[in-house]
Amino acid sequence: MDVTLRKERNKMCKCHRDAPEIPSDPLERKAMIQWLIEHPLWTHPSKPFKVPPENINIDPIDYMEGKIDDSEWPEEVWPDGSFYECVGFTYHYVNPETECVEDDDSLNTMFQVWVDYAGGWMDQSKNDDWEPDGGWNDYNKWQVACDLRLECGGNSMEDCLLELAVRVKVFYNDDGSDKKVYRCPTDKWDDEKNELIYTCVDAGDGYCEKCGYSI
C-alpha cells in the first residue's frame, strides 16, 4: 500500500465537505453505528419466494413434497446479505506522527483499525464477458464489490465504524444507491512528495470547489 493511500484512509478529518460531524454523545454514536450496520448498501435482493395466504394452515412436509398448489400464491423478495459479509478490517501499529506504517518498525507505536475493504453487492450476471457452467442464478451472481471511497481507519473499532458511517452517508443514499460522488480525476504522480496530484481546486475552506473532497 502506498503512502498516499495510507494517509488518506487514516486521515482523522472530514473526507468531504458534506460529511456530517461524528457525534460525541455515546447514545448518538451508538445509533450511528447501528444505522451503519443496518444500511441497505450491504444487502441485495433474494430469490423470490411464494407467500401462503393468511389464516391458512400449511403442512411443511406436504409443501416440500409438492402436494400443495402454490401457483396462485403471491411472490415476495426479501433483502439478503449483511454488513459482516461486505466489510473487512485489518489491524496495525502506525507512527503517531504520520499515521503511516513506517519501514522502521520502532516508530510504529499507535494502534489503529482500518477498513481493508468495503462495498455493496455487484450483479455479475450483467457482465457479458463470461458465464459460469450452468449459467447465472440467484445464488452465484452476487459478488461483494470493493469501494475505495469507503476505506478509512480509526484509533479504535468504534472510531473506525463511525468514520465508515460518515463515508456511507456521503457516498450512498438511504436506499443503498450510489450518489456518484467522486474526486476530481488525476493522471499525475509527484515523485518528490510521493503522492498523486489531483485536479482539485481549493475553495478556501480546505475542500475542492468542484468535487467537495478534502484537499
C-alpha positions, 0 to 999 in steps of 0.5 A: 500500500502506498503512502498516499493511500495510507494517509488518506484512509487514516486521515482523522478529518472530514473526507468531504465537505458534506460529511456530517460531524461524528457525534460525541454523545455515546447514545448518538454514536451508538445509533450511528453505528447501528444505522451503519450496520443496518444500511441497505448498501450491504444487502441485495435482493433474494430469490423470490419466494411464494407467500401462503395466504393468511389464516391458512394452515400449511403442512411443511412436509406436504409443501416440500413434497409438492402436494400443495398448489402454490401457483396462485400464491403471491411472490415476495423478495426479501433483502439478503446479505449483511454488513459482516459479509461486505466489510473487512478490517485489518489491524496495525501499529502506525507512527503517531506522527504520520499515521503511516506504517513506517519501514522502521518498525520502532516508530510504529507505536499507535494502534489503529483499525482500518477498513481493508475493504468495503462495498455493496453487492455487484450483479455479475450476471450483467457482465457479458464477458463470461458465464459460469457452467450452468449459467447465472442464478440467484445464488452465484451472481452476487459478488461483494464489490470493493469501494475505495471511497469507503476505506478509512481507519480509526484509533479504535473499532468504534472510531473506525465504524463511525468514520465508515458511517460518515463515508456511507452517508456521503457516498450512498443514499438511504436506499443503498444507491450510489450518489456518484460522488467522486474526486476530481480525476488525476493522471499525475504522480509527484515523485518528490512528495510521493503522492498523486496530484489531483485536479482539485481546486481549493475553495478556501475552506480546505475542500475542492470547489468542484468535487467537495473532497478534502484537499 
